[in-house]
Amino acid sequence: MAGSKRTGLSLAGVIADRKLIARLSVNDFKTKFAGSYLGIIWAFVQPVIMIFVYWFVFEKGIKPTPVSDVAGMTIPFLLWLMAGLVPWFFFSDALSGGTRALLDYSYLVKKVVFRIDILPIVKVISAVFVHLFFLAFTVLVYALYGYYPDFYTLQILYYSVCLFVLLLGLTYLTSALVVFFRDLSQVINIVLQVGIWATPIMWNMDTMAIGGGLKGILMLNPLYYIVQGYRGSLIGKTAFWEQPGLTVYFWVFALAMLWLGTGMFQKLRMHFADVL
């Protein structure tokens, strides 16, 4: 097994084991739906249904304040909602799955020669497959509404990379800690339930009566940068370098989380096999 005797996480090691990571990621994605009649189709059906439910509740029931772009034109609520939900679905799926990486692959953790460092990466990449589908689906829906792809649309790939790096740091941290504190999985579920409302996905921070202090606190949420980035790419047509402060803050936060997560993972890895 390529690179199986190496220890410690490194970019060179990840590149050397890229074929193994790709194979495990595909298998992990397929395994989630093994035994079901529709198989992996369920991975795409459920988020589509959730988008429709949220759209129906807010557009037809609650009737939110009309959303406008920078030119003052009213934006269909479905488009505004999708730009927030699509990255959130990726974040939620990858964090939930990545947290359980060592638990789900406990039989590999106990193998002395296996590089367990790649398991959180495998889980995050497994979630990428559905995310790529929804990126294409979102661009298609926008085009049907007259918002055709352009240079700014390509930025959703940049923001997807941002989210990927953030998720790696978080999943390395949570996957290591959940081995010793199994209730962490339930804590993560609660955080995700609260997080979808704490992040301006289904509500517009710019049109709500929020004080400057509270607004500043909400903007510290790294998902704020991601969600606003998707909307800026698809609707507002703004470049990420036009908000240098938020961009620098996000990358400092994401890289710090990656350093913390991988450091904690390496510190605790010698105990994983014994606990599992």
Buried (B, 14 or more C-beta within 10 A) or exposed (E): EEBEEBEEBEEEBBEBBBEBBEEBBBEBBBEBBEEEEEEBEEBBEEBEEEBEEBBEEBBEEEEBEEBBBEEEEEBBBBBBBBBBBBBBBBBBBBBBBBBBBBBBBBEBBEEEEBBBBBBBBBBBBBBBBBBEBBBEBBBEBBEEEEBEEEEBBEBBEEBBEBBBBBBBBBBBBBBBBBBEEEEBBEBBBEBBEEBBEBBBBBBBBEEEEBEEEEBEEBBEBBBBBBBBBBBBBBBBBBBBEEBEEBBEBBBEBBEEBBEBBBBBBBEBBEEBBEEE
